[in-house]
Amino acid sequence: MKKAMASIDILEPATLMGLGAVAVWVYVRYPRLRPRTLTRAMVHVAASFGLFALLPYAVSFFVEAMPKPLGALCFVVALLIPTLTYVLFSWLGLMAKLHDLADSTPRGGHPVRGSTG
């Protein structure tokens, strides 16, 4: 019994690590999907959280509309995995955008005149 609980305890971190690796792969492989501005990155994070919040309503639909094992499997493959990957991808895009903004040097502005003393 104790061994079965240990395997259940590792399922969530392993799932998040695997989906995080997929999100990093998508971020690196498809640079056109990255948000171009900080505002868009924040909108993507908000949209991913909104989609994630709708998952409990979708699971009841899948479980009631399909036979037992097929409904759960379809829910996980069709909705849960892509939604969690999008949440992680959107956070990765936001963190990268914030890093770019914090690491930048000031550009433009008014020229500084030398003092004539």
C-alpha positions as a LaTeX table, in Angstrom:
\begin{tabular}{lrrr}
\hline
Residue & $x$ (\AA) & $y$ (\AA) & $z$ (\AA) \\
\hline
Met1 & 0.00 & 0.00 & 0.00 \\
Lys2 & 2.80 & 2.37 & 0.88 \\
Lys3 & 4.55 & 1.70 & $-2.44$ \\
Ala4 & 1.38 & 2.55 & $-4.39$ \\
Met5 & 1.08 & 5.88 & $-2.56$ \\
Ala6 & 4.67 & 6.74 & $-3.44$ \\
Ser7 & 3.97 & 6.21 & $-7.14$ \\
Ile8 & 0.89 & 8.43 & $-6.90$ \\
Asp9 & 2.91 & 11.15 & $-5.16$ \\
Ile10 & 5.38 & 11.29 & $-8.04$ \\
Leu11 & 2.70 & 11.48 & $-10.77$ \\
Glu12 & 1.96 & 15.20 & $-10.47$ \\
Pro13 & 5.58 & 16.45 & $-10.44$ \\
Ala14 & 6.49 & 14.08 & $-13.28$ \\
Thr15 & 3.54 & 15.30 & $-15.34$ \\
Leu16 & 4.43 & 18.94 & $-14.77$ \\
Met17 & 8.09 & 18.32 & $-15.60$ \\
Gly18 & 7.15 & 16.52 & $-18.82$ \\
Leu19 & 4.70 & 19.19 & $-19.91$ \\
Gly20 & 7.22 & 21.86 & $-18.92$ \\
Ala21 & 9.75 & 20.21 & $-21.20$ \\
Val22 & 7.18 & 20.25 & $-24.01$ \\
Ala23 & 6.48 & 23.95 & $-23.34$ \\
Val24 & 10.21 & 24.76 & $-23.50$ \\
Trp25 & 10.51 & 22.76 & $-26.72$ \\
Val26 & 7.60 & 24.66 & $-28.29$ \\
Tyr27 & 9.12 & 27.97 & $-27.11$ \\
Val28 & 12.48 & 27.16 & $-28.69$ \\
Arg29 & 11.19 & 25.40 & $-31.81$ \\
Tyr30 & 8.49 & 27.91 & $-32.78$ \\
Pro31 & 9.73 & 31.44 & $-32.06$ \\
Arg32 & 6.80 & 32.98 & $-33.96$ \\
Leu33 & 4.47 & 31.78 & $-31.17$ \\
Arg34 & 6.31 & 33.85 & $-28.55$ \\
Pro35 & 4.55 & 36.99 & $-27.35$ \\
Arg36 & 6.06 & 40.13 & $-28.87$ \\
Thr37 & 5.11 & 42.53 & $-26.10$ \\
Leu38 & 4.71 & 42.39 & $-22.35$ \\
Thr39 & 1.00 & 43.13 & $-22.69$ \\
Arg40 & 0.47 & 40.18 & $-25.01$ \\
Ala41 & 2.40 & 37.94 & $-22.64$ \\
Met42 & 0.12 & 38.97 & $-19.77$ \\
Val43 & $-2.97$ & 38.41 & $-21.94$ \\
His44 & $-1.73$ & 34.91 & $-22.79$ \\
Val45 & $-1.22$ & 34.13 & $-19.09$ \\
Ala46 & $-4.73$ & 35.38 & $-18.28$ \\
Ala47 & $-6.22$ & 33.38 & $-21.17$ \\
Ser48 & $-4.42$ & 30.22 & $-20.10$ \\
Phe49 & $-5.68$ & 30.63 & $-16.53$ \\
Gly50 & $-9.21$ & 31.17 & $-17.86$ \\
Leu51 & $-9.05$ & 28.00 & $-19.93$ \\
Phe52 & $-7.61$ & 26.10 & $-16.98$ \\
Ala53 & $-10.49$ & 27.33 & $-14.79$ \\
Leu54 & $-13.01$ & 25.90 & $-17.29$ \\
Leu55 & $-11.56$ & 22.37 & $-17.13$ \\
Pro56 & $-13.76$ & 21.16 & $-14.21$ \\
Tyr57 & $-16.86$ & 21.91 & $-16.29$ \\
Ala58 & $-15.46$ & 20.03 & $-19.28$ \\
Val59 & $-14.53$ & 16.94 & $-17.28$ \\
Ser60 & $-18.14$ & 16.38 & $-16.24$ \\
Phe61 & $-19.21$ & 16.65 & $-19.89$ \\
Phe62 & $-16.62$ & 14.10 & $-21.03$ \\
Val63 & $-17.35$ & 11.65 & $-18.23$ \\
Glu64 & $-21.13$ & 11.78 & $-18.77$ \\
Ala65 & $-21.06$ & 11.75 & $-22.58$ \\
Met66 & $-18.65$ & 8.85 & $-23.09$ \\
Pro67 & $-18.09$ & 5.40 & $-21.61$ \\
Lys68 & $-16.01$ & 5.34 & $-18.39$ \\
Pro69 & $-12.41$ & 4.78 & $-19.46$ \\
Leu70 & $-12.74$ & 6.47 & $-22.86$ \\
Gly71 & $-14.20$ & 9.70 & $-21.44$ \\
Ala72 & $-11.39$ & 10.20 & $-18.96$ \\
Leu73 & $-8.75$ & 9.36 & $-21.55$ \\
Cys74 & $-10.24$ & 11.76 & $-24.11$ \\
Phe75 & $-10.43$ & 14.49 & $-21.49$ \\
Val76 & $-6.78$ & 14.07 & $-20.49$ \\
Val77 & $-5.44$ & 13.85 & $-24.04$ \\
Ala78 & $-7.71$ & 16.42 & $-25.70$ \\
Leu79 & $-8.02$ & 19.07 & $-22.98$ \\
Leu80 & $-5.89$ & 18.61 & $-19.88$ \\
Ile81 & $-2.49$ & 18.10 & $-21.49$ \\
Pro82 & $-2.81$ & 20.95 & $-24.05$ \\
Thr83 & $-4.23$ & 23.35 & $-21.45$ \\
Leu84 & $-1.50$ & 22.67 & $-18.90$ \\
Thr85 & 1.12 & 22.98 & $-21.64$ \\
Tyr86 & $-0.37$ & 26.34 & $-22.65$ \\
Val87 & $-0.29$ & 27.53 & $-19.02$ \\
Leu88 & 3.39 & 26.63 & $-18.74$ \\
Phe89 & 4.19 & 28.06 & $-22.20$ \\
Ser90 & 2.46 & 31.36 & $-21.40$ \\
Trp91 & 4.37 & 31.66 & $-18.11$ \\
Leu92 & 7.61 & 30.91 & $-19.94$ \\
Gly93 & 6.82 & 33.66 & $-22.45$ \\
Leu94 & 6.02 & 36.13 & $-19.66$ \\
Met95 & 9.20 & 35.32 & $-17.75$ \\
Ala96 & 11.30 & 35.65 & $-20.91$ \\
Lys97 & 9.69 & 39.00 & $-21.73$ \\
Leu98 & 10.31 & 40.28 & $-18.20$ \\
His99 & 13.92 & 39.10 & $-18.41$ \\
Asp100 & 14.37 & 40.92 & $-21.72$ \\
Leu101 & 12.99 & 44.13 & $-20.24$ \\
Ala102 & 15.11 & 43.92 & $-17.09$ \\
Asp103 & 18.28 & 43.08 & $-19.01$ \\
Ser104 & 17.98 & 45.91 & $-21.52$ \\
Thr105 & 19.99 & 49.10 & $-21.49$ \\
Pro106 & 18.33 & 52.50 & $-21.85$ \\
Arg107 & 18.07 & 53.76 & $-25.40$ \\
Gly108 & 17.20 & 57.18 & $-26.70$ \\
Gly109 & 16.43 & 60.07 & $-24.44$ \\
His110 & 17.90 & 63.53 & $-24.38$ \\
Pro111 & 21.56 & 64.06 & $-25.13$ \\
Val112 & 23.67 & 65.21 & $-22.18$ \\
Arg113 & 25.61 & 68.43 & $-22.71$ \\
Gly114 & 29.07 & 68.75 & $-21.35$ \\
Ser115 & 29.52 & 71.29 & $-18.58$ \\
Thr116 & 31.46 & 74.40 & $-19.46$ \\
Gly117 & 32.92 & 75.49 & $-16.26$ \\
\hline
\end{tabular}
